[in-house]
């Protein structure tokens, strides 16, 4: 089966391409390289031994997307391509709404035109806002998002659901990610942000490697054991594998209007300081960090209940936070220029 992977040169997308190949799918990658690098394709080839088709295309360009669908004859789509920085979305909300929602509408329209039935969407636990009760389940009520980024994910879920029930033949799964970290164990691909990282772990690894002077922990006065935010940190390879399981489930479903959402997390919550301490212990590295004020848009604490994804998709997180932090550091060591 030929699968279009949008944002396939990005962090989660690149690892998913590797897992798709391992499972016998044929990935085709598109990416506009806004926050990714072509070097990633070399890493994918070293791991898989294959050159997968790659197109430098923006998902907002409906004519180019339409031409691609006409050429490649896809059996399904995994949609990663989006702006994803919580803080930046607060500063640039219109950019986030325009990019993240129009690209989705373009893909759904073209999928309908070409009768492509299977769609997996990269959603987020940010749709829960600050939940009243933990852990969150798929039945936990969604709340108003704490950032425009999170709101684009909630709106996208509604668009996909409404489209599925209005267009017989389309089947879709929205995966609500928690906090992906780590890298491929080969250290051939990993998280490679352009400019200043917006995610915690690459900022940690860059600080440990001497590329950043110091890491700022945003807030130590939350209602948590050490005052820092609590997150559910999941190894990116486990998350990538969840996309394979989602496609397999869609293939099994005969319902022409199947739609569902799944939490994809470990079911364990750790504070930011616990993650920092684990990184130092696992890698034998001392990290220079300071405590700063809270950051607008951050949720205090959230972690998943994973029963639904475990039982229905037959998926379970296998790797530990320590393994993820070891892999992330090995990746950083590989890409850091030697002094």
N, C-alpha and C positions, 0 to 999 in steps of 0.2 A: 504493500500500500504506500502510495506517495503522499507525503505529509508536508504542507507548507508550514514553515516555522518563521514567524515574523519576529524581528529582533533576535535572530538566531546567532548573532555574533556577540550578544550581550552575555552577562554573567549566567543567568539561569538558562537562557536559550542555548548557549553553547554546550552546556552540560547535558541538556535535554537532547540535543542533536546526537551526542555520543550514545546516550541510553536508547534512543530510538533505533539507531543503527544496530546496537547490540540485540535488540528485540526483533529485528528483521524488517523494520520499516525503512522507507526510502525518504530521508529528509531533503527538502529543498529550502535553502536559507535566503531570506531577504532581510536587509538592514540598511538604514540610511547613514549608519556610522556616526550618528549624533553623539552618542556616549559609548562608543565601542571602537575597536581597532582591528584592522584586517589581519594583524599578526595572530589573532585568535584562530583564524582558519588554518594556519600552519600547525598549531597545537592540536586541533581537531584531527587533521590529517595524520599527525604522528601517532595519535592514540588509535585511530580506526584503520589507518592505512588507505583511506579513501579521500578523493576530492568530491565533495558534494556540490551540486549546483548552487551558485551564489549570485544574487542580483542586488545591486545597490539601488534600492527602490524605497521611496517614502510611502507608507501605507495610506497617506492622505491623497495620493495621486491616483484617482479612480481609473484613468485611462491606462496607466502603466500596470496597475493591478489586473485590470480586465485583460490586457494583452498577455500577462503572465499566466493567468488561468487558462486562456485559450491555448497557450503553448504547452503547459506542463500537465494538464489533466489530473488535478488533485483529488484524493480520496478524503482528505480532512485538513483542518487548519488548527494549529496551536498559536494563539495570539499573545505574544509577550510585548511587542513594541509599544512603548508608552514612556512619557516622562514620569519619574518615580520619586523625586525628592520631596519629602514632606515640607521641609523648611522653605525650599524654593517655591513650592506651590502656593504658600501663604503670600509670598512676594509677587508671584506672577500667575494669579488665578486664571486669567483669560487664556494664557498660553496653554495651561493644563487642560482646561475644558475644551479648547479648540483641537489640540493635538490628540488627546486621549479618546475623545468621543467621536470626532469625525473619522478617524482611522478605523474605529470599530464599525461605524455605519457603512463605510466604503466596503469593508470586508464582507459584512453580512449581505449587502446588496449584490455583490459580485458572486458570492457563494450561491445565492438564490438563482441568479442568472445561469450559472453553470451546473446547477443541481449537485453541489458538494454538500454532503449531509452532516459530517461530523465536525464539531467545533469545541475546542477546549480553551477556556479563557483564564487569563492570569488575573485573578481577583486578589483580595487582601483582607486580613483581619481588621483593617481599619474601618470596614463597614459596620463593625460593632460599636464604634466610638469607645467611650469609657463604660464598660459593662457594669451592671449592678451586682452581678454574681459570676464567680469563677469556679471551674473553667467554663469557657463559652462553648456551647453546642451550636449546631446549625439552626436550632429552634430559638436560640437567644435572639431577642428582638434587635434588629438593627437600630442604631441611634444616629442622630445627625452627626456627620463626620466632624472630626476636630481639625481637618485640613481640606483644602480644595482637592488635593490628590486623593484622599480617602473618599471624597464625594464623587469623584469621577468613577471610582470603582463601584460604588453603590448604584449610581445612575446607569452604568454599563450593565450591571446585573439585571436591572429592570428592563433595559432595552433588549437584552438577549432573551429573557423570559418571555416578554411580550411577542417578540419575533418568532420564537419557537412555536408558541400556541396559535400564531396567525398564519404560519407557513408550514403546512404538513410536509414532512420529509426531513426537516432540520432537527438534529439532535445535539444538545449542548450540555456541557458540564462547566461550572465555574469553580475553580479551586481557590479557596481562601487561604493564601499563604500566611504563615506567621513570619519568623525572621530568618531568612536563608543566610548561611555563612559557610565558610570553608572553601575548598577547591578540589579539583580532581587529584587523586592520590599520586598520580604521576608528576604533578606540578607542571604539567604542560598547558593547562588552562585554569583560569581562576578569575577572581573579580579584578577588573582592570578599568577603573573609572578614569575619565578624562578630567583633569584639573583636581580640585579639592574634593575628596570623597564625601558623599552625603550619607553613606552607611557607616556604622560603628566599626566593624572589624577591619576594613581596609584602612581606616584612619588609625586604628591600633597598630596594624602591621607596618604602615608607613612611618609612624612615630618610632616604633621599635627599631626600624631600619635606619633611623636618622634623617629621613626625608621630611619629617615634620618635627618642629621643636617640641610640641607638647600636645597632648590630647585633652580636650575639655569634656568633662562629664556634666551634662546639663541637669543640674538639680540634685541635691542630696537631702531634701526636706519632704519627700513624698511619704505616704503612709505605707512603707515597705520595711522589711527587716533592717536594711542599712540606709534607707532614705533615697535610694536610686530606683529608677524605673525597672519593672519586671517584664521580661519578654520570653517568648518560646522560641529558642534558637534551634534551627533545623539545618542539618548538613545539606548542601546544595545537591549532592548526588541522590540523597533520599527524595528530595523535592523533585528532581528531574525524573526519577523513576515513577513518581505519582502521575506524571503526564502520560507515560506509557500505559499505566494501569487505567487511566481515564479513557484513552483511545480504545483500549481493549474492551472496556465496559460498553462504550458507545457502539462498538462493532457487534456486541452480543445483543444489544437492545433492538427489538423489532418494532417498538413503538415509534411511530413517525413523528411524534411531538414530545420526545423525552427531554426533560430538563431537570437538572439537580445541582445542588451546591454541596461542597465538601470542605471541611476544615482540613488543612494539611499542616500538622504540627506534631511535636513529640508528646504533648500532654504534660510537659514539665515547664515550670516557670523559674527563671534565674534573673537575679538583679544584674545591672550593668557592672557593678563592682565585683560580683561573683565571676562574671565572664572575664573581666580584666585580671583578677587573681588567678583564674584557671589558665589563662594565656601565659602569664608569667611562670607558673609552676610547670606547665607542660613543656614549654620551650626554653626554660632557663634564662629568660630575658627580663630585665628590669624596665618597666615602662614609666615614662615621665608623663604624669597626668595631673590636672588641676580640676577643682570643682567650680563650676560656673552657675549662673542662674538658669532657671527652667527655660526650656525652648518652646515657643508657641507652636501649638499643634500636636505636641507629644501626649500620648495616653499614659496614664500612671502605671497601670499593670494589666496585662492580658496574657492568657495562655489557653491552649486548646483542650477540649475533650476530643479524642480521636476515634471514638468507638465506631462512628458511622463509616468513615473511610476504611478502617480496619476490616469491618464486616462486609461491606458492600463492594468495595473496590479491591479487597484482599491486599491492601497496602499497609505497611507499618514502618515507621522510622527505625532504622537499624544502627545508625552511627551515633556516637556520643558527641557532646559539645567539645570535649577534650580532643577527640579525633578531628573535628572540624577546625579547631584552632591550630592544631599541629599542621594540618594540610594547608591552611591559609598562610601560615608562617613559612612553610617550605616553598609555597608559590611566590611569596614576597621575596625570599632570598634568591630565587631563580631570576626574577625580573629586575632586581635592584642593581644598578650599575656598580661594579667593583671600584673601590677607591684606590 
